[in-house]
């Protein structure tokens, strides 16, 4: 990035009233000064088209002009979880926003990362995120009672996670053996007495068909800081609301640098598409069941984007264990981990035992 561009970015985000640095405000959906509350008059470039890049061509070569974030940033790597965070150069990070570790070291990349070309700005502000987490804590019946107090004391951090999105058109022929249920009457003997019963059988016949499908914005998360099951728990992100990337949207926020590159993400996307395609083909097989499904796909019009998606993160410890809670910064969907109280689990087991004993005694 040129020095002229850095100077422009700094001037763009300066508060016109007090000179402080404006940051993206989810509640106001605008740049605002966190010190005096003044809304910045800076214009955000939202007129540019969001480009879908040809995947096959990109896997061969990517121009250097598509790299860099068009804003000055300091990168640090967490030695505990390996997440790479991009911070404002003036910000002194004390702890990793993903795992809470203080083991942060400067990170210097050999080649600048691909620049995201679109972003989903935060819509859920910190107060709403805290309220959502508080309600989540309140529903955790199996959690220790002391845990619920954390909703008011733990640090909640807003982070932009790196994502790749993939589009593809697919034409797929499939073959399978379609199974049709039928029933035969059989005679069995119970205590020496004959009894008839219906036994289900399956008749398999050859079947074939064709599926046409378009995969639109198939998401692959490139974060290593957030645990995959939690990410899946707060997806999907509304990609139809993506905005052309402007540094204003990430001003004042932590951005995680992707560590799953385009090649790795494309492989994951293809595996995900293949699995979904198999389900689509399986749904076309006539009859009641099927076996030996074979799918022969032909992918075309394969494109990709690198985007940023917002989440609120809560990393906390209980005893010797660490737990993570994630909230979608646009939809408010929440997924989290929490410790279970052994006393409450024992109580449930005791209640089940009592119910079973009562049921058994009633049968005598």
N, C-alpha and C positions, 0 to 999 in steps of 0.2 A: 504494500500500500504506500502511496506517495505521501510526502509530508503535507502537501496541499490538501489532500483528501482528509487526513487526520485533523488538520486545523479546521476544515469545514465542519467535520463531525462535532468537534468540541464547541464551535460557535453555535451550531444548530441546536444543541441541547442546553445551552446556557439560559438560566432564568432571566427574563428581561427586567424583573423587579429587583431581585437581590443579588443576582450573579451566580447563584447556586446552580448545581447541575440538575436539570430536569430528568425525570425518569418516567417510564410508562406506567400510567395509573389505570388499573383494570376497571375501577368503579366509574371513572370519567371517560374511559376509552380515549385517552389523550395523554400527551406528555404534560407532566405537571411538576412543580417544584415541591419537594418533600419538606422544605423548610418554611416557606411562606404561603404555599398553596396556590400560587399563581399558575394558571394554565398557559403552557408555552404556545406562542403563535407559530411555531415551526410547522411547515407543511410536510405531511408525510406523502411520499410518492406511492399512490395506490392505483395509478392509471396504467402502469405497465402490465402487459399480459404475462401470465404465469406459463412458462414454456415447458412442454413435455419433450425431453431429450431422447433421441434415438439410442436405445440400449446397446444394440450390436456395435454401432459406430463408437460409442463412448467406451466400451470395454477394450477397444483397440487403442484409443488415444483421447485424452481430454486436454483442452487448451488451458494454458496457465492463466488466461484471463478469467476463468471461472473459479479461481481459487482466491482465498482471503475473504475476510468478513467486512471490508469497507468500514472498519472502525478499529481504533487502537484497542488492543486487548492484551492481558497478561494471562499466560496459561500455567496451570499448576497440575501436577499429577499426585493423586493420593496413593501413598505407598501401602495402604491397607486394602482398598477395594479396586485400585488401578483406574478409577475414573479420572478423566482429564477435564478440568473446568476452565472456562474462559471467563476472566474477570475484568472489570474495569481496572486500568493500571493504578488508580489511586486507592483501590480497595485492598485492604490487608486481610485476607482470609485467615481466620484462626482455626477453623475446622472444616473438614470436608462436608459439603452439603448433602452427600449421599449416605455416608456411614458415620459421620461425626468424628472421625479420626483427626488428630492434630498433626499427623505425619504427612505434611504437604511439602512438595519439593518443586522448584521451577521445572517447567517442561519446554524443551526446545525441539520443534519438529524439523525434520530434514527438508520437507516440502509442505507449503501451506495446504491446509485442508480445503476441500471443495466448499465453496460458499453456498449456503442455503439460498434458494431463490424464492422461497415463499415461507410464510410463517403464520401460525394461528396465535393471535395475541391473547394474553390472559383476559378472561371475562370474569372469573371468580376472584374477588379480592381477598386479602388476608383475613379480614373479620368474618367473611362468609365461609372461608376455608376452616377457620377455627370452630365456627358454629357447627359445621358439618362433622368435624372430627369429634366434637363434644357429643353430638348425638350418636355417633358411631360408638364411642366409649360407653355411653349409657345403655346400648343394646347388648353389650358383651356380658351376658349373665355368668358365663364360666370364668371370666377374668377375675383376678383378685380385686377386692373392693378398693384397695389403695390405688389401683391403676387409674380409676376414673378421675382422680384429682389432676392427672397429668394434662388433661385437655386445656387447662388454663395456664400451665407453667412451661410446657415443652416448646422448643423453638420450631416454628414452621417456616420452611424455606421454599421460595418459588424458583423453579428451575425450568429452562427450556431444554427438552430432550431432542436429540437428533433422530430423525426418521428418514427412511427412503420409501417412496411410493412407486409402485410399478403398475403399468397398464399393459394389457396384451389381449389380442383377439385370437381365439383358438377354434379350429375346426377339428373335431375328433370323431373317428369311427370307433365303435366298440363291438365286441362280441362277448357272449356269455352263455351259460346254460340256465334257462329260466325254469324255476321250480314251481309246480302247481300242486297244491295239497288235494288229496282225496282220502277217503276213509273206508276202511274195511271192518266188517264185523267179525270178531273173533270170540271164541268160547274159552273161558278160563274156569278153573275149579277153585272154589274157596271153601275150605272145610268140607271137601268132598262134594259140594253142591255146584252144579254148572251155572255159570253166569256169563252173559254176553256183554261185550264192551266194544266201543268204537276205537279203532287204532288209526292214527294219522299216518299216511304215507306221502311220499313226494315223488312226482313224476317230472323228470328233467327233459327239456327239449331245447334245441339250439335256438338262439335269438341274436339279433344284431340290430344296430341302429346308428344314429349320428347325432352329435350335439354341437351346437354353435353357441359360443358364449364370449362375452367381453368382460375381462377383469378390469375394474376401474379403481385406481388408487388402493391397490393391495398393500397394506402397511407392513414394514419391517423396521422394528425398533433397533437403533444402532447404539443404545446405551449399555454400559456395563455397570453403571452406578445403581440402577434400580433392578430389583430381582424380577426376572421374566414373568413368573406367575402373577405378580402384582400389576405389572404393566398390562398383561392380558385382561386382568380384572377391571381396569378402568377404560379400556378401549371399547368402541372405536372413537376416534377423533373426527369431528365433522369437517372433512377435507374440502367440502364444497364452500366452506367459509374461509379458505386460505387467502391470505393477502400477499401481494408481491413483497419480497423482503426489503425492509428498510431498517437501518440500525436503530431508529427511534423505538421500534417495538421491543427491543431487547435492552434498551438503555436502563441501567440500574439493576439488571437481573443477571443471574448466573446462567451461562450457556454451556452445556456439555458438548465436547467435541466427539464426533463419532469415532468409534474404534472397530466397528464392523464396516469394512470398506465396500465399495460398489460391487466388487466381484463376489464377496461373501454374502452380501445382501441379496444380490440377484439369484444366487444359488438357493438361498432360503425361500425367496419369493417363488421360484419355480417349483420347489418341493411343496410349498403351500398350495400353489395353483393346481399341481398334479393331484393332490389329495382332494381338493374341492371338486375338480373335474371328475374324479372317480365317483364321488358321491352323486354328481349330476347324472353321470351315465348310469349308475346303479339305480337311480330313481326312474329311469326309462325302461328298465328291464321289466317285461310283463310278468304276471303271475304273482306268487306269494313270497318267493325267495329266489336267490340265485347263487351261482358258484362260478369259479373260473372266469371272472370278469377280466377282459383284456382291453385296454384303452390305447388308441394310436393317435396321439395329438399332433397337430400341426400349428405351431405358434407363429403369429405375425404381428406387425404393428406394435412391437415391444418398445415401450418408452419408460422413462423414470424421472423422478424429481427428488431433490434433497430438501427436506422441510424441517422446521422446528415446531415442536408441540409443547404446550405448557403443562406442568404439573406442580402441585404443592406436595412437598415431602416432609414427613415427620420421622426422624430417626431417634429412637429412645432405647434405653437400657432398663432392664428389670432384673435385679440380681446380677448374675454373671452373663446373662444372655442379652443380645441386641435384637431389636425388632424394627420393622419399617412399615410406614403407612403412606399410601399414595392417593392423591386426589387429582382427577382430571381438571385442569385449569379452565376448561371451556364448559363442560357438561356438569361438573360436580360429582361424577361417579367416583366411588371410593372403594379401595381394597386395602386390607391391612393384616398384619400379624399381631398376635398378642399372646401373653402367657396364660395358661389355664391353672386355676386354683385346684390343688389336689383335694382339698376339703369339699369343694363343690362337686367334683367328679365322684368322690367317694359317696356323697349324698345321693347322686343320681343312681349309682350302682346299687346302693342300699334300697332305694325306692323300687327299682326294677326287681330286685330279689324278693321284696315283700309282696309285690303284685303277682309275681310268678307263684309264690307259695300260697297265696290266697286262691289263685285260680286252680292250682292243683288240689287244694283241700276241698274246693267246691265240687270237684269231679268225683270225689269218693262217695 
